[in-house]
């Protein structure tokens, strides 16, 4: 999901993470190693 920044995200554990970029990609599949930011891990999963 692309969101116009700056962005503050509150995680499930109450931690707040911030990005000052103009546009950020948020991970919605939870496969990202840099969660909550998208690292395109969803692309690596092959389709049958």
mmCIF entry with sequence, helices, sheets and N, C-alpha, C, O atoms, coordinates in Angstrom:
data_MODEL
# 
_entry.id   MODEL 
# 
_entity.id                         1 
_entity.type                       polymer 
_entity.pdbx_number_of_molecules   1 
# 
_entity_poly.entity_id                      1 
_entity_poly.type                           'polypeptide(L)' 
_entity_poly.nstd_linkage                   no 
_entity_poly.nstd_monomer                   no 
_entity_poly.pdbx_seq_one_letter_code       
;(UNK)(UNK)(UNK)(UNK)(UNK)(UNK)(UNK)(UNK)(UNK)(UNK)(UNK)(UNK)(UNK)(UNK)(UNK)(UNK)
(UNK)(UNK)(UNK)(UNK)(UNK)(UNK)(UNK)(UNK)(UNK)(UNK)(UNK)(UNK)(UNK)(UNK)(UNK)(UNK)
(UNK)(UNK)(UNK)(UNK)(UNK)(UNK)(UNK)(UNK)(UNK)(UNK)(UNK)(UNK)(UNK)(UNK)(UNK)(UNK)
;
_entity_poly.pdbx_seq_one_letter_code_can   XXXXXXXXXXXXXXXXXXXXXXXXXXXXXXXXXXXXXXXXXXXXXXXX 
_entity_poly.pdbx_strand_id                 A 
# 
loop_
_entity_poly_seq.entity_id 
_entity_poly_seq.num 
_entity_poly_seq.mon_id 
_entity_poly_seq.hetero 
1 1  UNK n 
1 2  UNK n 
1 3  UNK n 
1 4  UNK n 
1 5  UNK n 
1 6  UNK n 
1 7  UNK n 
1 8  UNK n 
1 9  UNK n 
1 10 UNK n 
1 11 UNK n 
1 12 UNK n 
1 13 UNK n 
1 14 UNK n 
1 15 UNK n 
1 16 UNK n 
1 17 UNK n 
1 18 UNK n 
1 19 UNK n 
1 20 UNK n 
1 21 UNK n 
1 22 UNK n 
1 23 UNK n 
1 24 UNK n 
1 25 UNK n 
1 26 UNK n 
1 27 UNK n 
1 28 UNK n 
1 29 UNK n 
1 30 UNK n 
1 31 UNK n 
1 32 UNK n 
1 33 UNK n 
1 34 UNK n 
1 35 UNK n 
1 36 UNK n 
1 37 UNK n 
1 38 UNK n 
1 39 UNK n 
1 40 UNK n 
1 41 UNK n 
1 42 UNK n 
1 43 UNK n 
1 44 UNK n 
1 45 UNK n 
1 46 UNK n 
1 47 UNK n 
1 48 UNK n 
# 
_struct_asym.id          A 
_struct_asym.entity_id   1 
# 
_struct_conf.conf_type_id            HELX_P 
_struct_conf.id                      HELX_P1 
_struct_conf.pdbx_PDB_helix_id       AA1 
_struct_conf.beg_label_comp_id       UNK 
_struct_conf.beg_label_asym_id       A 
_struct_conf.beg_label_seq_id        41 
_struct_conf.pdbx_beg_PDB_ins_code   ? 
_struct_conf.end_label_comp_id       UNK 
_struct_conf.end_label_asym_id       A 
_struct_conf.end_label_seq_id        44 
_struct_conf.pdbx_end_PDB_ins_code   ? 
_struct_conf.beg_auth_comp_id        UNK 
_struct_conf.beg_auth_asym_id        A 
_struct_conf.beg_auth_seq_id         41 
_struct_conf.end_auth_comp_id        UNK 
_struct_conf.end_auth_asym_id        A 
_struct_conf.end_auth_seq_id         44 
_struct_conf.pdbx_PDB_helix_class    5 
_struct_conf.details                 ? 
_struct_conf.pdbx_PDB_helix_length   4 
# 
_struct_conf_type.id          HELX_P 
_struct_conf_type.criteria    ? 
_struct_conf_type.reference   ? 
# 
loop_
_struct_sheet.id 
_struct_sheet.type 
_struct_sheet.number_strands 
_struct_sheet.details 
AA1 ? 2 ? 
AA2 ? 2 ? 
# 
loop_
_struct_sheet_order.sheet_id 
_struct_sheet_order.range_id_1 
_struct_sheet_order.range_id_2 
_struct_sheet_order.offset 
_struct_sheet_order.sense 
AA1 1 2 ? anti-parallel 
AA2 1 2 ? anti-parallel 
# 
loop_
_struct_sheet_range.sheet_id 
_struct_sheet_range.id 
_struct_sheet_range.beg_label_comp_id 
_struct_sheet_range.beg_label_asym_id 
_struct_sheet_range.beg_label_seq_id 
_struct_sheet_range.pdbx_beg_PDB_ins_code 
_struct_sheet_range.end_label_comp_id 
_struct_sheet_range.end_label_asym_id 
_struct_sheet_range.end_label_seq_id 
_struct_sheet_range.pdbx_end_PDB_ins_code 
_struct_sheet_range.beg_auth_comp_id 
_struct_sheet_range.beg_auth_asym_id 
_struct_sheet_range.beg_auth_seq_id 
_struct_sheet_range.end_auth_comp_id 
_struct_sheet_range.end_auth_asym_id 
_struct_sheet_range.end_auth_seq_id 
AA1 1 UNK A 2  ? UNK A 4  ? UNK A 2  UNK A 4  
AA1 2 UNK A 23 ? UNK A 25 ? UNK A 23 UNK A 25 
AA2 1 UNK A 7  ? UNK A 10 ? UNK A 7  UNK A 10 
AA2 2 UNK A 16 ? UNK A 19 ? UNK A 16 UNK A 19 
# 
loop_
_atom_site.group_PDB 
_atom_site.id 
_atom_site.type_symbol 
_atom_site.label_atom_id 
_atom_site.label_alt_id 
_atom_site.label_comp_id 
_atom_site.label_asym_id 
_atom_site.label_entity_id 
_atom_site.label_seq_id 
_atom_site.pdbx_PDB_ins_code 
_atom_site.Cartn_x 
_atom_site.Cartn_y 
_atom_site.Cartn_z 
_atom_site.occupancy 
_atom_site.B_iso_or_equiv 
_atom_site.pdbx_formal_charge 
_atom_site.auth_seq_id 
_atom_site.auth_comp_id 
_atom_site.auth_asym_id 
_atom_site.auth_atom_id 
_atom_site.pdbx_PDB_model_num 
ATOM 1   N N  . UNK A 1 1  ? 0.851  -1.149  0.000   1.00 0.00 ? 1  UNK A N  1 
ATOM 2   C CA . UNK A 1 1  ? 0.000  0.000   0.000   1.00 0.00 ? 1  UNK A CA 1 
ATOM 3   C C  . UNK A 1 1  ? 0.909  1.227   0.000   1.00 0.00 ? 1  UNK A C  1 
ATOM 4   O O  . UNK A 1 1  ? 1.792  1.341   0.850   1.00 0.00 ? 1  UNK A O  1 
ATOM 5   N N  . UNK A 1 2  ? 0.703  2.138   -0.936  1.00 0.00 ? 2  UNK A N  1 
ATOM 6   C CA . UNK A 1 2  ? 1.486  3.367   -0.985  1.00 0.00 ? 2  UNK A CA 1 
ATOM 7   C C  . UNK A 1 2  ? 0.756  4.467   -0.225  1.00 0.00 ? 2  UNK A C  1 
ATOM 8   O O  . UNK A 1 2  ? -0.448 4.663   -0.385  1.00 0.00 ? 2  UNK A O  1 
ATOM 9   N N  . UNK A 1 3  ? 1.512  5.179   0.603   1.00 0.00 ? 3  UNK A N  1 
ATOM 10  C CA . UNK A 1 3  ? 0.955  6.257   1.414   1.00 0.00 ? 3  UNK A CA 1 
ATOM 11  C C  . UNK A 1 3  ? 1.856  7.473   1.264   1.00 0.00 ? 3  UNK A C  1 
ATOM 12  O O  . UNK A 1 3  ? 3.081  7.353   1.282   1.00 0.00 ? 3  UNK A O  1 
ATOM 13  N N  . UNK A 1 4  ? 1.250  8.635   1.117   1.00 0.00 ? 4  UNK A N  1 
ATOM 14  C CA . UNK A 1 4  ? 2.036  9.866   1.048   1.00 0.00 ? 4  UNK A CA 1 
ATOM 15  C C  . UNK A 1 4  ? 2.520  10.226  2.440   1.00 0.00 ? 4  UNK A C  1 
ATOM 16  O O  . UNK A 1 4  ? 1.748  10.197  3.399   1.00 0.00 ? 4  UNK A O  1 
ATOM 17  N N  . UNK A 1 5  ? 3.810  10.569  2.553   1.00 0.00 ? 5  UNK A N  1 
ATOM 18  C CA . UNK A 1 5  ? 4.432  10.828  3.846   1.00 0.00 ? 5  UNK A CA 1 
ATOM 19  C C  . UNK A 1 5  ? 4.417  12.288  4.203   1.00 0.00 ? 5  UNK A C  1 
ATOM 20  O O  . UNK A 1 5  ? 3.900  13.109  3.446   1.00 0.00 ? 5  UNK A O  1 
ATOM 21  N N  . UNK A 1 6  ? 4.969  12.622  5.333   1.00 0.00 ? 6  UNK A N  1 
ATOM 22  C CA . UNK A 1 6  ? 5.578  11.740  6.331   1.00 0.00 ? 6  UNK A CA 1 
ATOM 23  C C  . UNK A 1 6  ? 4.518  10.879  7.024   1.00 0.00 ? 6  UNK A C  1 
ATOM 24  O O  . UNK A 1 6  ? 3.345  11.243  7.100   1.00 0.00 ? 6  UNK A O  1 
ATOM 25  N N  . UNK A 1 7  ? 4.970  9.722   7.526   1.00 0.00 ? 7  UNK A N  1 
ATOM 26  C CA . UNK A 1 7  ? 4.051  8.728   8.075   1.00 0.00 ? 7  UNK A CA 1 
ATOM 27  C C  . UNK A 1 7  ? 4.529  8.273   9.437   1.00 0.00 ? 7  UNK A C  1 
ATOM 28  O O  . UNK A 1 7  ? 5.723  8.061   9.648   1.00 0.00 ? 7  UNK A O  1 
ATOM 29  N N  . UNK A 1 8  ? 3.590  8.123   10.364  1.00 0.00 ? 8  UNK A N  1 
ATOM 30  C CA . UNK A 1 8  ? 3.844  7.484   11.654  1.00 0.00 ? 8  UNK A CA 1 
ATOM 31  C C  . UNK A 1 8  ? 2.933  6.275   11.745  1.00 0.00 ? 8  UNK A C  1 
ATOM 32  O O  . UNK A 1 8  ? 1.731  6.381   11.501  1.00 0.00 ? 8  UNK A O  1 
ATOM 33  N N  . UNK A 1 9  ? 3.502  5.116   12.097  1.00 0.00 ? 9  UNK A N  1 
ATOM 34  C CA . UNK A 1 9  ? 2.735  3.878   12.203  1.00 0.00 ? 9  UNK A CA 1 
ATOM 35  C C  . UNK A 1 9  ? 2.890  3.355   13.622  1.00 0.00 ? 9  UNK A C  1 
ATOM 36  O O  . UNK A 1 9  ? 4.004  3.249   14.137  1.00 0.00 ? 9  UNK A O  1 
ATOM 37  N N  . UNK A 1 10 ? 1.769  3.030   14.249  1.00 0.00 ? 10 UNK A N  1 
ATOM 38  C CA . UNK A 1 10 ? 1.780  2.428   15.580  1.00 0.00 ? 10 UNK A CA 1 
ATOM 39  C C  . UNK A 1 10 ? 1.610  0.923   15.395  1.00 0.00 ? 10 UNK A C  1 
ATOM 40  O O  . UNK A 1 10 ? 0.597  0.470   14.862  1.00 0.00 ? 10 UNK A O  1 
ATOM 41  N N  . UNK A 1 11 ? 2.602  0.151   15.837  1.00 0.00 ? 11 UNK A N  1 
ATOM 42  C CA . UNK A 1 11 ? 2.577  -1.302  15.698  1.00 0.00 ? 11 UNK A CA 1 
ATOM 43  C C  . UNK A 1 11 ? 1.717  -1.939  16.773  1.00 0.00 ? 11 UNK A C  1 
ATOM 44  O O  . UNK A 1 11 ? 1.278  -1.267  17.707  1.00 0.00 ? 11 UNK A O  1 
ATOM 45  N N  . UNK A 1 12 ? 1.477  -3.249  16.639  1.00 0.00 ? 12 UNK A N  1 
ATOM 46  C CA . UNK A 1 12 ? 0.642  -3.985  17.589  1.00 0.00 ? 12 UNK A CA 1 
ATOM 47  C C  . UNK A 1 12 ? 1.155  -3.899  19.019  1.00 0.00 ? 12 UNK A C  1 
ATOM 48  O O  . UNK A 1 12 ? 0.369  -3.892  19.966  1.00 0.00 ? 12 UNK A O  1 
ATOM 49  N N  . UNK A 1 13 ? 2.488  -3.832  19.179  1.00 0.00 ? 13 UNK A N  1 
ATOM 50  C CA . UNK A 1 13 ? 3.062  -3.779  20.526  1.00 0.00 ? 13 UNK A CA 1 
ATOM 51  C C  . UNK A 1 13 ? 3.132  -2.362  21.093  1.00 0.00 ? 13 UNK A C  1 
ATOM 52  O O  . UNK A 1 13 ? 3.675  -2.157  22.179  1.00 0.00 ? 13 UNK A O  1 
ATOM 53  N N  . UNK A 1 14 ? 2.587  -1.384  20.368  1.00 0.00 ? 14 UNK A N  1 
ATOM 54  C CA . UNK A 1 14 ? 2.561  -0.001  20.846  1.00 0.00 ? 14 UNK A CA 1 
ATOM 55  C C  . UNK A 1 14 ? 3.742  0.831   20.383  1.00 0.00 ? 14 UNK A C  1 
ATOM 56  O O  . UNK A 1 14 ? 3.767  2.040   20.618  1.00 0.00 ? 14 UNK A O  1 
ATOM 57  N N  . UNK A 1 15 ? 4.716  0.222   19.735  1.00 0.00 ? 15 UNK A N  1 
ATOM 58  C CA . UNK A 1 15 ? 5.877  0.931   19.220  1.00 0.00 ? 15 UNK A CA 1 
ATOM 59  C C  . UNK A 1 15 ? 5.458  1.813   18.044  1.00 0.00 ? 15 UNK A C  1 
ATOM 60  O O  . UNK A 1 15 ? 4.655  1.401   17.206  1.00 0.00 ? 15 UNK A O  1 
ATOM 61  N N  . UNK A 1 16 ? 6.001  3.019   17.988  1.00 0.00 ? 16 UNK A N  1 
ATOM 62  C CA . UNK A 1 16 ? 5.726  3.926   16.882  1.00 0.00 ? 16 UNK A CA 1 
ATOM 63  C C  . UNK A 1 16 ? 6.955  4.032   15.996  1.00 0.00 ? 16 UNK A C  1 
ATOM 64  O O  . UNK A 1 16 ? 8.059  4.276   16.481  1.00 0.00 ? 16 UNK A O  1 
ATOM 65  N N  . UNK A 1 17 ? 6.760  3.846   14.688  1.00 0.00 ? 17 UNK A N  1 
ATOM 66  C CA . UNK A 1 17 ? 7.847  4.002   13.721  1.00 0.00 ? 17 UNK A CA 1 
ATOM 67  C C  . UNK A 1 17 ? 7.472  5.131   12.781  1.00 0.00 ? 17 UNK A C  1 
ATOM 68  O O  . UNK A 1 17 ? 6.293  5.345   12.497  1.00 0.00 ? 17 UNK A O  1 
ATOM 69  N N  . UNK A 1 18 ? 8.482  5.860   12.293  1.00 0.00 ? 18 UNK A N  1 
ATOM 70  C CA . UNK A 1 18 ? 8.236  7.056   11.502  1.00 0.00 ? 18 UNK A CA 1 
ATOM 71  C C  . UNK A 1 18 ? 9.085  7.045   10.241  1.00 0.00 ? 18 UNK A C  1 
ATOM 72  O O  . UNK A 1 18 ? 10.223 6.575   10.248  1.00 0.00 ? 18 UNK A O  1 
ATOM 73  N N  . UNK A 1 19 ? 8.522  7.566   9.162   1.00 0.00 ? 19 UNK A N  1 
ATOM 74  C CA . UNK A 1 19 ? 9.256  7.766   7.923   1.00 0.00 ? 19 UNK A CA 1 
ATOM 75  C C  . UNK A 1 19 ? 8.980  9.176   7.433   1.00 0.00 ? 19 UNK A C  1 
ATOM 76  O O  . UNK A 1 19 ? 7.829  9.612   7.401   1.00 0.00 ? 19 UNK A O  1 
ATOM 77  N N  . UNK A 1 20 ? 10.031 9.891   7.052   1.00 0.00 ? 20 UNK A N  1 
ATOM 78  C CA . UNK A 1 20 ? 9.897  11.255  6.548   1.00 0.00 ? 20 UNK A CA 1 
ATOM 79  C C  . UNK A 1 20 ? 9.917  11.309  5.023   1.00 0.00 ? 20 UNK A C  1 
ATOM 80  O O  . UNK A 1 20 ? 9.971  12.395  4.446   1.00 0.00 ? 20 UNK A O  1 
ATOM 81  N N  . UNK A 1 21 ? 9.874  10.153  4.366   1.00 0.00 ? 21 UNK A N  1 
ATOM 82  C CA . UNK A 1 21 ? 9.897  10.109  2.907   1.00 0.00 ? 21 UNK A CA 1 
ATOM 83  C C  . UNK A 1 21 ? 8.598  10.667  2.337   1.00 0.00 ? 21 UNK A C  1 
ATOM 84  O O  . UNK A 1 21 ? 7.573  10.695  3.018   1.00 0.00 ? 21 UNK A O  1 
ATOM 85  N N  . UNK A 1 22 ? 8.649  11.109  1.085   1.00 0.00 ? 22 UNK A N  1 
ATOM 86  C CA . UNK A 1 22 ? 7.467  11.680  0.434   1.00 0.00 ? 22 UNK A CA 1 
ATOM 87  C C  . UNK A 1 22 ? 6.388  10.630  0.196   1.00 0.00 ? 22 UNK A C  1 
ATOM 88  O O  . UNK A 1 22 ? 5.199  10.911  0.343   1.00 0.00 ? 22 UNK A O  1 
ATOM 89  N N  . UNK A 1 23 ? 6.799  9.432   -0.170  1.00 0.00 ? 23 UNK A N  1 
ATOM 90  C CA . UNK A 1 23 ? 5.879  8.315   -0.360  1.00 0.00 ? 23 UNK A CA 1 
ATOM 91  C C  . UNK A 1 23 ? 6.509  7.070   0.257   1.00 0.00 ? 23 UNK A C  1 
ATOM 92  O O  . UNK A 1 23 ? 7.695  6.805   0.059   1.00 0.00 ? 23 UNK A O  1 
ATOM 93  N N  . UNK A 1 24 ? 5.718  6.315   0.997   1.00 0.00 ? 24 UNK A N  1 
ATOM 94  C CA . UNK A 1 24 ? 6.219  5.089   1.603   1.00 0.00 ? 24 UNK A CA 1 
ATOM 95  C C  . UNK A 1 24 ? 5.313  3.931   1.195   1.00 0.00 ? 24 UNK A C  1 
ATOM 96  O O  . UNK A 1 24 ? 4.124  4.116   0.936   1.00 0.00 ? 24 UNK A O  1 
ATOM 97  N N  . UNK A 1 25 ? 5.895  2.739   1.144   1.00 0.00 ? 25 UNK A N  1 
ATOM 98  C CA . UNK A 1 25 ? 5.142  1.525   0.854   1.00 0.00 ? 25 UNK A CA 1 
ATOM 99  C C  . UNK A 1 25 ? 4.987  0.746   2.159   1.00 0.00 ? 25 UNK A C  1 
ATOM 100 O O  . UNK A 1 25 ? 5.973  0.322   2.762   1.00 0.00 ? 25 UNK A O  1 
ATOM 101 N N  . UNK A 1 26 ? 3.761  0.566   2.577   1.00 0.00 ? 26 UNK A N  1 
ATOM 102 C CA . UNK A 1 26 ? 3.480  -0.192  3.787   1.00 0.00 ? 26 UNK A CA 1 
ATOM 103 C C  . UNK A 1 26 ? 3.193  -1.640  3.421   1.00 0.00 ? 26 UNK A C  1 
ATOM 104 O O  . UNK A 1 26 ? 2.517  -1.917  2.430   1.00 0.00 ? 26 UNK A O  1 
ATOM 105 N N  . UNK A 1 27 ? 3.706  -2.555  4.220   1.00 0.00 ? 27 UNK A N  1 
ATOM 106 C CA . UNK A 1 27 ? 3.504  -3.979  3.995   1.00 0.00 ? 27 UNK A CA 1 
ATOM 107 C C  . UNK A 1 27 ? 2.132  -4.381  4.525   1.00 0.00 ? 27 UNK A C  1 
ATOM 108 O O  . UNK A 1 27 ? 1.795  -4.094  5.673   1.00 0.00 ? 27 UNK A O  1 
ATOM 109 N N  . UNK A 1 28 ? 1.351  -5.040  3.692   1.00 0.00 ? 28 UNK A N  1 
ATOM 110 C CA . UNK A 1 28 ? 0.048  -5.541  4.131   1.00 0.00 ? 28 UNK A CA 1 
ATOM 111 C C  . UNK A 1 28 ? 0.013  -7.062  4.214   1.00 0.00 ? 28 UNK A C  1 
ATOM 112 O O  . UNK A 1 28 ? -0.958 -7.633  4.709   1.00 0.00 ? 28 UNK A O  1 
ATOM 113 N N  . UNK A 1 29 ? 1.083  -7.731  3.725   1.00 0.00 ? 29 UNK A N  1 
ATOM 114 C CA . UNK A 1 29 ? 1.113  -9.195  3.745   1.00 0.00 ? 29 UNK A CA 1 
ATOM 115 C C  . UNK A 1 29 ? 1.891  -9.740  4.946   1.00 0.00 ? 29 UNK A C  1 
ATOM 116 O O  . UNK A 1 29 ? 1.815  -10.933 5.238   1.00 0.00 ? 29 UNK A O  1 
ATOM 117 N N  . UNK A 1 30 ? 2.632  -8.885  5.636   1.00 0.00 ? 30 UNK A N  1 
ATOM 118 C CA . UNK A 1 30 ? 3.446  -9.231  6.813   1.00 0.00 ? 30 UNK A CA 1 
ATOM 119 C C  . UNK A 1 30 ? 4.614  -10.168 6.501   1.00 0.00 ? 30 UNK A C  1 
ATOM 120 O O  . UNK A 1 30 ? 5.136  -10.808 7.413   1.00 0.00 ? 30 UNK A O  1 
ATOM 121 N N  . UNK A 1 31 ? 5.035  -10.266 5.245   1.00 0.00 ? 31 UNK A N  1 
ATOM 122 C CA . UNK A 1 31 ? 6.198  -11.075 4.884   1.00 0.00 ? 31 UNK A CA 1 
ATOM 123 C C  . UNK A 1 31 ? 7.485  -10.267 4.902   1.00 0.00 ? 31 UNK A C  1 
ATOM 124 O O  . UNK A 1 31 ? 8.572  -10.840 4.826   1.00 0.00 ? 31 UNK A O  1 
ATOM 125 N N  . UNK A 1 32 ? 7.384  -8.961  4.999   1.00 0.00 ? 32 UNK A N  1 
ATOM 126 C CA . UNK A 1 32 ? 8.539  -8.073  4.911   1.00 0.00 ? 32 UNK A CA 1 
ATOM 127 C C  . UNK A 1 32 ? 9.470  -8.239  6.105   1.00 0.00 ? 32 UNK A C  1 
ATOM 128 O O  . UNK A 1 32 ? 9.023  -8.343  7.247   1.00 0.00 ? 32 UNK A O  1 
ATOM 129 N N  . UNK A 1 33 ? 10.760 -8.262  5.828   1.00 0.00 ? 33 UNK A N  1 
ATOM 130 C CA . UNK A 1 33 ? 11.750 -8.287  6.921   1.00 0.00 ? 33 UNK A CA 1 
ATOM 131 C C  . UNK A 1 33 ? 11.904 -6.912  7.551   1.00 0.00 ? 33 UNK A C  1 
ATOM 132 O O  . UNK A 1 33 ? 12.471 -6.783  8.636   1.00 0.00 ? 33 UNK A O  1 
ATOM 133 N N  . UNK A 1 34 ? 11.401 -5.887  6.874   1.00 0.00 ? 34 UNK A N  1 
ATOM 134 C CA . UNK A 1 34 ? 11.483 -4.517  7.392   1.00 0.00 ? 34 UNK A CA 1 
ATOM 135 C C  . UNK A 1 34 ? 10.109 -4.010  7.799   1.00 0.00 ? 34 UNK A C  1 
ATOM 136 O O  . UNK A 1 34 ? 9.849  -2.807  7.758   1.00 0.00 ? 34 UNK A O  1 
ATOM 137 N N  . UNK A 1 35 ? 9.219  -4.938  8.197   1.00 0.00 ? 35 UNK A N  1 
ATOM 138 C CA . UNK A 1 35 ? 7.852  -4.585  8.573   1.00 0.00 ? 35 UNK A CA 1 
ATOM 139 C C  . UNK A 1 35 ? 7.855  -3.426  9.561   1.00 0.00 ? 35 UNK A C  1 
ATOM 140 O O  . UNK A 1 35 ? 8.636  -3.470  10.512  1.00 0.00 ? 35 UNK A O  1 
ATOM 141 N N  . UNK A 1 36 ? 7.041  -2.400  9.400   1.00 0.00 ? 36 UNK A N  1 
ATOM 142 C CA . UNK A 1 36 ? 5.856  -2.274  8.566   1.00 0.00 ? 36 UNK A CA 1 
ATOM 143 C C  . UNK A 1 36 ? 6.135  -1.747  7.156   1.00 0.00 ? 36 UNK A C  1 
ATOM 144 O O  . UNK A 1 36 ? 5.195  -1.526  6.393   1.00 0.00 ? 36 UNK A O  1 
ATOM 145 N N  . UNK A 1 37 ? 7.389  -1.544  6.800   1.00 0.00 ? 37 UNK A N  1 
ATOM 146 C CA . UNK A 1 37 ? 7.724  -1.050  5.458   1.00 0.00 ? 37 UNK A CA 1 
ATOM 147 C C  . UNK A 1 37 ? 7.832  -2.230  4.507   1.00 0.00 ? 37 UNK A C  1 
ATOM 148 O O  . UNK A 1 37 ? 8.344  -3.286  4.880   1.00 0.00 ? 37 UNK A O  1 
ATOM 149 N N  . UNK A 1 38 ? 7.358  -2.061  3.293   1.00 0.00 ? 38 UNK A N  1 
ATOM 150 C CA . UNK A 1 38 ? 7.388  -3.121  2.291   1.00 0.00 ? 38 UNK A CA 1 
ATOM 151 C C  . UNK A 1 38 ? 8.789  -3.260  1.715   1.00 0.00 ? 38 UNK A C  1 
ATOM 152 O O  . UNK A 1 38 ? 9.419  -2.263  1.362   1.00 0.00 ? 38 UNK A O  1 
ATOM 153 N N  . UNK A 1 39 ? 9.283  -4.508  1.618   1.00 0.00 ? 39 UNK A N  1 
ATOM 154 C CA . UNK A 1 39 ? 10.575 -4.767  0.977   1.00 0.00 ? 39 UNK A CA 1 
ATOM 155 C C  . UNK A 1 39 ? 10.398 -5.673  -0.241  1.00 0.00 ? 39 UNK A C  1 
ATOM 156 O O  . UNK A 1 39 ? 11.364 -6.276  -0.710  1.00 0.00 ? 39 UNK A O  1 
ATOM 157 N N  . UNK A 1 40 ? 9.187  -5.772  -0.749  1.00 0.00 ? 40 UNK A N  1 
ATOM 158 C CA . UNK A 1 40 ? 8.772  -6.577  -1.908  1.00 0.00 ? 40 UNK A CA 1 
ATOM 159 C C  . UNK A 1 40 ? 8.922  -8.083  -1.694  1.00 0.00 ? 40 UNK A C  1 
ATOM 160 O O  . UNK A 1 40 ? 9.028  -8.825  -2.671  1.00 0.00 ? 40 UNK A O  1 
ATOM 161 N N  . UNK A 1 41 ? 8.933  -8.550  -0.463  1.00 0.00 ? 41 UNK A N  1 
ATOM 162 C CA . UNK A 1 41 ? 9.001  -9.986  -0.182  1.00 0.00 ? 41 UNK A CA 1 
ATOM 163 C C  . UNK A 1 41 ? 7.814  -10.729 -0.778  1.00 0.00 ? 41 UNK A C  1 
ATOM 164 O O  . UNK A 1 41 ? 7.930  -11.912 -1.101  1.00 0.00 ? 41 UNK A O  1 
ATOM 165 N N  . UNK A 1 42 ? 6.699  -10.072 -0.926  1.00 0.00 ? 42 UNK A N  1 
ATOM 166 C CA . UNK A 1 42 ? 5.507  -10.716 -1.486  1.00 0.00 ? 42 UNK A CA 1 
ATOM 167 C C  . UNK A 1 42 ? 5.733  -11.161 -2.927  1.00 0.00 ? 42 UNK A C  1 
ATOM 168 O O  . UNK A 1 42 ? 5.039  -12.057 -3.407  1.00 0.00 ? 42 UNK A O  1 
ATOM 169 N N  . UNK A 1 43 ? 6.679  -10.561 -3.617  1.00 0.00 ? 43 UNK A N  1 
ATOM 170 C CA . UNK A 1 43 ? 6.952  -10.912 -5.008  1.00 0.00 ? 43 UNK A CA 1 
ATOM 171 C C  . UNK A 1 43 ? 7.701  -12.231 -5.129  1.00 0.00 ? 43 UNK A C  1 
ATOM 172 O O  . UNK A 1 43 ? 7.598  -12.901 -6.157  1.00 0.00 ? 43 UNK A O  1 
ATOM 173 N N  . UNK A 1 44 ? 8.446  -12.615 -4.112  1.00 0.00 ? 44 UNK A N  1 
ATOM 174 C CA . UNK A 1 44 ? 9.279  -13.817 -4.169  1.00 0.00 ? 44 UNK A CA 1 
ATOM 175 C C  . UNK A 1 44 ? 8.480  -15.105 -4.089  1.00 0.00 ? 44 UNK A C  1 
ATOM 176 O O  . UNK A 1 44 ? 8.983  -16.169 -4.450  1.00 0.00 ? 44 UNK A O  1 
ATOM 177 N N  . UNK A 1 45 ? 7.263  -15.027 -3.629  1.00 0.00 ? 45 UNK A N  1 
ATOM 178 C CA . UNK A 1 45 ? 6.444  -16.233 -3.513  1.00 0.00 ? 45 UNK A CA 1 
ATOM 179 C C  . UNK A 1 45 ? 5.891  -16.598 -4.881  1.00 0.00 ? 45 UNK A C  1 
ATOM 180 O O  . UNK A 1 45 ? 5.207  -15.798 -5.520  1.00 0.00 ? 45 UNK A O  1 
ATOM 181 N N  . UNK A 1 46 ? 6.187  -17.794 -5.319  1.00 0.00 ? 46 UNK A N  1 
ATOM 182 C CA . UNK A 1 46 ? 5.757  -18.252 -6.644  1.00 0.00 ? 46 UNK A CA 1 
ATOM 183 C C  . UNK A 1 46 ? 4.292  -18.609 -6.683  1.00 0.00 ? 46 UNK A C  1 
ATOM 184 O O  . UNK A 1 46 ? 3.704  -19.012 -5.680  1.00 0.00 ? 46 UNK A O  1 
ATOM 185 N N  . UNK A 1 47 ? 3.714  -18.455 -7.855  1.00 0.00 ? 47 UNK A N  1 
ATOM 186 C CA . UNK A 1 47 ? 2.309  -18.823 -8.053  1.00 0.00 ? 47 UNK A CA 1 
ATOM 187 C C  . UNK A 1 47 ? 2.234  -20.167 -8.737  1.00 0.00 ? 47 UNK A C  1 
ATOM 188 O O  . UNK A 1 47 ? 3.098  -20.510 -9.544  1.00 0.00 ? 47 UNK A O  1 
ATOM 189 N N  . UNK A 1 48 ? 1.219  -20.917 -8.423  1.00 0.00 ? 48 UNK A N  1 
ATOM 190 C CA . UNK A 1 48 ? 1.018  -22.234 -9.065  1.00 0.00 ? 48 UNK A CA 1 
ATOM 191 C C  . UNK A 1 48 ? -0.024 -22.117 -10.145 1.00 0.00 ? 48 UNK A C  1 
ATOM 192 O O  . UNK A 1 48 ? -0.342 -23.105 -10.806 1.00 0.00 ? 48 UNK A O  1 
# 
